[in-house]
Amino acid sequence: MASVNRCAIGVGPKAPLIEWSRQVSGESGMAWREEDHSLYLIPAYETPAQGEESLRQGYEQIFLSELKSWCLDPDSWPSPRSYGMFREWFSIRFYDLVEDLSEVELRHEEEE
């Protein structure tokens, strides 16, 4: 087992995101639960304030990624999007330790 020189942020849906999803889909919304989280790796940090700063720096990219996972039409996405709105729409959890249990080497693949 190896430690990875990264920390992680878990991002999960809160009621405003679920309600928006229901409005844009015309259905009951995606069947995600509030405890379902996506993980985003961030630089290793030593204090909670450093973790929060990484979130502030990356929230726009995370917001867009999460919206895309709920709705593929960018014209339906809320705008403008702020850090405050991000915190209202998503539950956040910080992970200060990431361990790699896989024997397969990590690799980066860029999205198109």
CNS distance restraints for C-alpha pairs under 8 A (distance, minus, plus):
assign (resid   1 and name CA) (resid  99 and name CA) 6.80 0.50 0.50
assign (resid   1 and name CA) (resid 100 and name CA) 5.81 0.50 0.50
assign (resid   1 and name CA) (resid 101 and name CA) 5.13 0.50 0.50
assign (resid   1 and name CA) (resid 102 and name CA) 7.57 0.50 0.50
assign (resid   2 and name CA) (resid  99 and name CA) 5.74 0.50 0.50
assign (resid   2 and name CA) (resid 100 and name CA) 5.24 0.50 0.50
assign (resid   2 and name CA) (resid 101 and name CA) 6.96 0.50 0.50
assign (resid   3 and name CA) (resid  97 and name CA) 7.55 0.50 0.50
assign (resid   3 and name CA) (resid  98 and name CA) 6.04 0.50 0.50
assign (resid   3 and name CA) (resid  99 and name CA) 4.51 0.50 0.50
assign (resid   3 and name CA) (resid 100 and name CA) 6.06 0.50 0.50
assign (resid   4 and name CA) (resid  97 and name CA) 7.85 0.50 0.50
assign (resid   4 and name CA) (resid  98 and name CA) 5.61 0.50 0.50
assign (resid   4 and name CA) (resid  99 and name CA) 5.83 0.50 0.50
assign (resid   4 and name CA) (resid 100 and name CA) 6.53 0.50 0.50
assign (resid   5 and name CA) (resid  43 and name CA) 7.25 0.50 0.50
assign (resid   5 and name CA) (resid  44 and name CA) 5.92 0.50 0.50
assign (resid   5 and name CA) (resid  98 and name CA) 7.67 0.50 0.50
assign (resid   6 and name CA) (resid  41 and name CA) 6.11 0.50 0.50
assign (resid   6 and name CA) (resid  42 and name CA) 5.71 0.50 0.50
assign (resid   6 and name CA) (resid  43 and name CA) 4.96 0.50 0.50
assign (resid   6 and name CA) (resid  44 and name CA) 4.49 0.50 0.50
assign (resid   6 and name CA) (resid  96 and name CA) 7.91 0.50 0.50
assign (resid   6 and name CA) (resid  97 and name CA) 7.40 0.50 0.50
assign (resid   6 and name CA) (resid  98 and name CA) 6.47 0.50 0.50
assign (resid   7 and name CA) (resid  41 and name CA) 5.72 0.50 0.50
assign (resid   7 and name CA) (resid  42 and name CA) 5.32 0.50 0.50
assign (resid   7 and name CA) (resid  43 and name CA) 5.98 0.50 0.50
assign (resid   7 and name CA) (resid  44 and name CA) 4.93 0.50 0.50
assign (resid   7 and name CA) (resid  45 and name CA) 7.02 0.50 0.50
assign (resid   7 and name CA) (resid  94 and name CA) 7.72 0.50 0.50
assign (resid   7 and name CA) (resid  95 and name CA) 5.71 0.50 0.50
assign (resid   7 and name CA) (resid  96 and name CA) 4.83 0.50 0.50
assign (resid   7 and name CA) (resid  97 and name CA) 5.63 0.50 0.50
assign (resid   7 and name CA) (resid  98 and name CA) 5.88 0.50 0.50
assign (resid   8 and name CA) (resid  39 and name CA) 6.22 0.50 0.50
assign (resid   8 and name CA) (resid  40 and name CA) 5.35 0.50 0.50
assign (resid   8 and name CA) (resid  41 and name CA) 4.30 0.50 0.50
assign (resid   8 and name CA) (resid  42 and name CA) 5.47 0.50 0.50
assign (resid   8 and name CA) (resid  94 and name CA) 6.02 0.50 0.50
assign (resid   8 and name CA) (resid  95 and name CA) 4.91 0.50 0.50
assign (resid   8 and name CA) (resid  96 and name CA) 6.57 0.50 0.50
assign (resid   8 and name CA) (resid  97 and name CA) 7.66 0.50 0.50
assign (resid   8 and name CA) (resid  98 and name CA) 7.18 0.50 0.50
assign (resid   9 and name CA) (resid  39 and name CA) 5.56 0.50 0.50
assign (resid   9 and name CA) (resid  40 and name CA) 5.18 0.50 0.50
assign (resid   9 and name CA) (resid  41 and name CA) 6.44 0.50 0.50
assign (resid   9 and name CA) (resid  42 and name CA) 7.16 0.50 0.50
assign (resid   9 and name CA) (resid  55 and name CA) 7.67 0.50 0.50
assign (resid   9 and name CA) (resid  92 and name CA) 6.78 0.50 0.50
assign (resid   9 and name CA) (resid  93 and name CA) 5.67 0.50 0.50
assign (resid   9 and name CA) (resid  94 and name CA) 4.67 0.50 0.50
assign (resid   9 and name CA) (resid  95 and name CA) 5.99 0.50 0.50
assign (resid  10 and name CA) (resid  37 and name CA) 5.38 0.50 0.50
assign (resid  10 and name CA) (resid  38 and name CA) 5.48 0.50 0.50
assign (resid  10 and name CA) (resid  39 and name CA) 4.54 0.50 0.50
assign (resid  10 and name CA) (resid  40 and name CA) 6.51 0.50 0.50
assign (resid  10 and name CA) (resid  91 and name CA) 7.90 0.50 0.50
assign (resid  10 and name CA) (resid  92 and name CA) 5.62 0.50 0.50
assign (resid  10 and name CA) (resid  93 and name CA) 4.81 0.50 0.50
assign (resid  10 and name CA) (resid  94 and name CA) 6.21 0.50 0.50
assign (resid  10 and name CA) (resid  95 and name CA) 7.45 0.50 0.50
assign (resid  11 and name CA) (resid  37 and name CA) 4.89 0.50 0.50
assign (resid  11 and name CA) (resid  38 and name CA) 5.21 0.50 0.50
assign (resid  11 and name CA) (resid  39 and name CA) 6.41 0.50 0.50
assign (resid  11 and name CA) (resid  40 and name CA) 7.92 0.50 0.50
assign (resid  11 and name CA) (resid  90 and name CA) 6.05 0.50 0.50
assign (resid  11 and name CA) (resid  91 and name CA) 5.70 0.50 0.50
assign (resid  11 and name CA) (resid  92 and name CA) 4.95 0.50 0.50
assign (resid  11 and name CA) (resid  93 and name CA) 6.63 0.50 0.50
assign (resid  12 and name CA) (resid  34 and name CA) 5.96 0.50 0.50
assign (resid  12 and name CA) (resid  35 and name CA) 6.44 0.50 0.50
assign (resid  12 and name CA) (resid  36 and name CA) 5.61 0.50 0.50
assign (resid  12 and name CA) (resid  37 and name CA) 4.22 0.50 0.50
assign (resid  12 and name CA) (resid  38 and name CA) 6.45 0.50 0.50
assign (resid  12 and name CA) (resid  90 and name CA) 5.29 0.50 0.50
assign (resid  12 and name CA) (resid  91 and name CA) 5.02 0.50 0.50
assign (resid  12 and name CA) (resid  92 and name CA) 6.64 0.50 0.50
assign (resid  13 and name CA) (resid  17 and name CA) 5.93 0.50 0.50
assign (resid  13 and name CA) (resid  18 and name CA) 6.62 0.50 0.50
assign (resid  13 and name CA) (resid  32 and name CA) 7.73 0.50 0.50
assign (resid  13 and name CA) (resid  33 and name CA) 7.40 0.50 0.50
assign (resid  13 and name CA) (resid  34 and name CA) 5.33 0.50 0.50
assign (resid  13 and name CA) (resid  35 and name CA) 7.86 0.50 0.50
assign (resid  13 and name CA) (resid  36 and name CA) 7.42 0.50 0.50
assign (resid  13 and name CA) (resid  37 and name CA) 7.51 0.50 0.50
assign (resid  13 and name CA) (resid  89 and name CA) 6.35 0.50 0.50
assign (resid  13 and name CA) (resid  90 and name CA) 4.82 0.50 0.50
assign (resid  13 and name CA) (resid  91 and name CA) 6.20 0.50 0.50
assign (resid  14 and name CA) (resid  18 and name CA) 6.43 0.50 0.50
assign (resid  14 and name CA) (resid  34 and name CA) 6.04 0.50 0.50
assign (resid  14 and name CA) (resid  88 and name CA) 7.28 0.50 0.50
assign (resid  14 and name CA) (resid  89 and name CA) 5.15 0.50 0.50
assign (resid  14 and name CA) (resid  90 and name CA) 5.10 0.50 0.50
assign (resid  14 and name CA) (resid  91 and name CA) 6.12 0.50 0.50
assign (resid  15 and name CA) (resid  19 and name CA) 6.03 0.50 0.50
assign (resid  15 and name CA) (resid  89 and name CA) 6.84 0.50 0.50
assign (resid  16 and name CA) (resid  20 and name CA) 6.13 0.50 0.50
assign (resid  16 and name CA) (resid  88 and name CA) 7.18 0.50 0.50
assign (resid  16 and name CA) (resid  89 and name CA) 5.30 0.50 0.50
assign (resid  17 and name CA) (resid  21 and name CA) 6.13 0.50 0.50
assign (resid  17 and name CA) (resid  89 and name CA) 5.17 0.50 0.50
assign (resid  17 and name CA) (resid  90 and name CA) 7.32 0.50 0.50
assign (resid  18 and name CA) (resid  22 and name CA) 6.32 0.50 0.50
assign (resid  18 and name CA) (resid  29 and name CA) 6.36 0.50 0.50
assign (resid  18 and name CA) (resid  30 and name CA) 7.40 0.50 0.50
assign (resid  19 and name CA) (resid  23 and name CA) 6.37 0.50 0.50
assign (resid  19 and name CA) (resid  29 and name CA) 7.34 0.50 0.50
assign (resid  20 and name CA) (resid  24 and name CA) 6.29 0.50 0.50
assign (resid  21 and name CA) (resid  25 and name CA) 5.94 0.50 0.50
assign (resid  21 and name CA) (resid  29 and name CA) 5.10 0.50 0.50
assign (resid  21 and name CA) (resid  30 and name CA) 6.92 0.50 0.50
assign (resid  21 and name CA) (resid  70 and name CA) 6.67 0.50 0.50
assign (resid  21 and name CA) (resid  71 and name CA) 7.46 0.50 0.50
assign (resid  22 and name CA) (resid  26 and name CA) 5.71 0.50 0.50
assign (resid  22 and name CA) (resid  27 and name CA) 5.50 0.50 0.50
assign (resid  22 and name CA) (resid  28 and name CA) 5.27 0.50 0.50
assign (resid  22 and name CA) (resid  29 and name CA) 4.07 0.50 0.50
assign (resid  22 and name CA) (resid  30 and name CA) 7.53 0.50 0.50
assign (resid  23 and name CA) (resid  27 and name CA) 7.41 0.50 0.50
assign (resid  23 and name CA) (resid  29 and name CA) 7.74 0.50 0.50
assign (resid  24 and name CA) (resid  71 and name CA) 7.68 0.50 0.50
assign (resid  24 and name CA) (resid  76 and name CA) 6.79 0.50 0.50
assign (resid  25 and name CA) (resid  29 and name CA) 6.38 0.50 0.50
assign (resid  25 and name CA) (resid  71 and name CA) 7.86 0.50 0.50
assign (resid  30 and name CA) (resid  70 and name CA) 7.30 0.50 0.50
assign (resid  32 and name CA) (resid  36 and name CA) 6.48 0.50 0.50
assign (resid  34 and name CA) (resid  91 and name CA) 7.91 0.50 0.50
assign (resid  40 and name CA) (resid  62 and name CA) 7.85 0.50 0.50
assign (resid  42 and name CA) (resid  54 and name CA) 6.70 0.50 0.50
assign (resid  43 and name CA) (resid  54 and name CA) 7.45 0.50 0.50
assign (resid  44 and name CA) (resid  96 and name CA) 7.28 0.50 0.50
assign (resid  45 and name CA) (resid  50 and name CA) 5.66 0.50 0.50
assign (resid  45 and name CA) (resid  51 and name CA) 5.86 0.50 0.50
assign (resid  45 and name CA) (resid  96 and name CA) 7.24 0.50 0.50
assign (resid  46 and name CA) (resid  50 and name CA) 6.77 0.50 0.50
assign (resid  46 and name CA) (resid  51 and name CA) 7.83 0.50 0.50
assign (resid  47 and name CA) (resid  51 and name CA) 6.63 0.50 0.50
assign (resid  48 and name CA) (resid  52 and name CA) 6.17 0.50 0.50
assign (resid  49 and name CA) (resid  53 and name CA) 6.14 0.50 0.50
assign (resid  50 and name CA) (resid  54 and name CA) 6.34 0.50 0.50
assign (resid  51 and name CA) (resid  55 and name CA) 6.39 0.50 0.50
assign (resid  51 and name CA) (resid  94 and name CA) 7.34 0.50 0.50
assign (resid  52 and name CA) (resid  56 and name CA) 6.24 0.50 0.50
assign (resid  53 and name CA) (resid  57 and name CA) 6.19 0.50 0.50
assign (resid  54 and name CA) (resid  58 and name CA) 6.18 0.50 0.50
assign (resid  55 and name CA) (resid  59 and name CA) 5.48 0.50 0.50
assign (resid  56 and name CA) (resid  83 and name CA) 7.11 0.50 0.50
assign (resid  58 and name CA) (resid  62 and name CA) 6.33 0.50 0.50
assign (resid  59 and name CA) (resid  63 and name CA) 5.83 0.50 0.50
assign (resid  59 and name CA) (resid  83 and name CA) 6.84 0.50 0.50
assign (resid  59 and name CA) (resid  86 and name CA) 7.25 0.50 0.50
assign (resid  60 and name CA) (resid  64 and name CA) 6.22 0.50 0.50
assign (resid  60 and name CA) (resid  81 and name CA) 7.90 0.50 0.50
assign (resid  60 and name CA) (resid  82 and name CA) 7.99 0.50 0.50
assign (resid  60 and name CA) (resid  83 and name CA) 7.76 0.50 0.50
assign (resid  61 and name CA) (resid  65 and name CA) 6.19 0.50 0.50
assign (resid  62 and name CA) (resid  66 and name CA) 6.09 0.50 0.50
assign (resid  63 and name CA) (resid  67 and name CA) 6.13 0.50 0.50
assign (resid  63 and name CA) (resid  86 and name CA) 6.71 0.50 0.50
assign (resid  64 and name CA) (resid  68 and name CA) 6.05 0.50 0.50
assign (resid  65 and name CA) (resid  69 and name CA) 6.38 0.50 0.50
assign (resid  66 and name CA) (resid  70 and name CA) 6.59 0.50 0.50
assign (resid  67 and name CA) (resid  71 and name CA) 5.95 0.50 0.50
assign (resid  67 and name CA) (resid  72 and name CA) 7.76 0.50 0.50
assign (resid  67 and name CA) (resid  77 and name CA) 6.85 0.50 0.50
assign (resid  68 and name CA) (resid  72 and name CA) 5.14 0.50 0.50
assign (resid  68 and name CA) (resid  73 and name CA) 7.63 0.50 0.50
assign (resid  68 and name CA) (resid  74 and name CA) 7.55 0.50 0.50
assign (resid  71 and name CA) (resid  76 and name CA) 7.60 0.50 0.50
assign (resid  71 and name CA) (resid  77 and name CA) 7.70 0.50 0.50
assign (resid  73 and name CA) (resid  77 and name CA) 7.15 0.50 0.50
assign (resid  81 and name CA) (resid  85 and name CA) 6.27 0.50 0.50
assign (resid  81 and name CA) (resid  86 and name CA) 7.19 0.50 0.50
assign (resid  82 and name CA) (resid  86 and name CA) 6.20 0.50 0.50
assign (resid  83 and name CA) (resid  87 and name CA) 6.29 0.50 0.50
assign (resid  84 and name CA) (resid  88 and name CA) 6.31 0.50 0.50
assign (resid  85 and name CA) (resid  89 and name CA) 6.10 0.50 0.50
assign (resid  86 and name CA) (resid  90 and name CA) 6.01 0.50 0.50
assign (resid  87 and name CA) (resid  91 and name CA) 6.82 0.50 0.50
assign (resid  87 and name CA) (resid  92 and name CA) 7.60 0.50 0.50
